[in-house]
Amino acid sequence: MRRPLNLWLLVVVTVCGISLLFGRGMLTVRGPAAGPAGMAETAPWPEAGERGLRVQVLNGTRVPGLARDVGLLLGRAGLAPVGFGNAPPQQYASTFVVNRRLEDGVARRLAELLGGVPVIREYDGRSLEDALIVLGADHAEVKRVLAETEK
């Protein structure tokens, strides 16, 4: 009776451990990287550890749906955001990138993709994202640059 119980306990612990690894993003199942045709000469976005690059887009204005719209444009440029939201107090004058865990070169490349916006380094090992994009009043220029990138 004791042997089957130990076997079941081992199975349960193993399943829980694998579930935790996948749930925290330490292991992911990825397909091939796909980018737009206009960016074929550049390498795909570098991987951050064993998972894809994680970027969250925050709306720092009062324009409804802006973060989602810019997120869709980022997806066409080969970078899929992991989340959208609002950045209080929603009165930012300009767009910027908050670098949480990226190498400086990758953060600068992300900023260049958005039209050369500033990068702020704010390390946070507990955050789920590698970088935040906070959209400001200059969002029309950012959207224009992203739309040109996808062509």
N, C-alpha and C positions, 0 to 999 in steps of 0.2 A: 504494500500500500504506500510505503514511503517513497519508493522510486518513481512512480507516476506523478506524485505530488511535486517532487523536486523537478521533474521534467517540465511540468506545466508552469511552475514558478520561473524556471529558466526562460521558457518561451515568452511569458508575460513581460519579464524584465527586458528581454531583447527587443520585443516589439515597442515597449515604452521608450527605450533608448533610441531606437531608430526614429520613432515619432518625434522625439525631442530634437534630434539633429535636423530633420527636415523642417520642423516648425520654427526653428530659430534661424533658418536660412544657411546653415553650415553645409548642408548638402542640397543640391538642386538638380533636377533633371532638365537639361538644356538641349535645345535643338541647335541647328547651325545658325550663326549670326547672319542676319539679313539686313542689308542697308539699301538706301536708294541708289538708283543707277548713276546719279550725278556724283556720288561719293565713292565710286568703284576704285579710284586710285589711292584712297586713304585706307589705312587699316581699320578694322572694326574697333569699337570702343574696348579699351583694355579691361580685363577681368579684375575685379577686386577680390582677391583671395580665391576661394573655390566657388564663388557665386557671381552673378552678373552685377554690373554697376547699378546701385540703388539711388535714385534721385527723387525727391519729393518737390512738387511745384506748389507754391503758396501765392495766393492773390493778395497783394498789398494795396489794392485799390478797391473802389466800390463798384467796379464793373462786374456784374454777375456772370459766372461761367468762364471767367478769363483763365483761371488756372487749368481748367479742363481743356480749353481751346489750345493753349500753348502746349499742354501735354500731348495733344494729338499731333501738333506740328513737330514736337521733339521725336515722337515715334516715327514719323516719316523721315526724320534725319538720322535714324538708326539708334535712338536712345529712348527706351520705354520707361516712363516714370512709374514709380511704385505707389504713389499717392498724391492726392490733391487736397487743398484746404485754403483757409483764409489766414492771413497774417495780421493780427491786430497791431496797430489801430486802423489799418486799411487806409493809410495816408502817406505811403512811401513815394518820394519824388522820383526815385530811379530804381531800376532793377539791379540786383546783385546776387552773387552766389555765396552761400555759406558752406565752406569746405569742412566737413566733419571728420572724414577719414581718408580722403584721397591723397595720392601723391600730388605735389604741387603742379607738376606738368599736366596731369590729367585735369585738375581743377582749372588751370589756365585754358586748356583746350575747350572745356565746357563753357567757360566765360567767352571765349572767342566765337564759339558756335552761336552765342546769344548776341553777338555784335560787340564784343570787347567790354563787357560789363565788369565792374570791380569784383574781386574775390576777397572774402573775409575768412580768415582761418579761425575756427572755433571747434577744437577737438571735443568730441563727446563719444566715448566708447560705448555708452549705453544706448545711443540712438539706433534706430533701425535703418536709417538712410546714410549713404555716404556723403551726400551733399543736398542742400536745399537751394531752390531757386525762388527768390522772393521777387515778384513782379511789382514794378512801380508805375508811376504816371507815364513813363516812357515806353509802355508796353506795345504801342503801335510800331515803334521802330524794331523792337525785339521780334514781333510777329512778322514784320516785313523781311528781316534778315533770315529768319527761319524758313519762310516761304520761298525765298530765293535759294536756300540751301537744298531744298528738296527737288529743284528743277534739274 
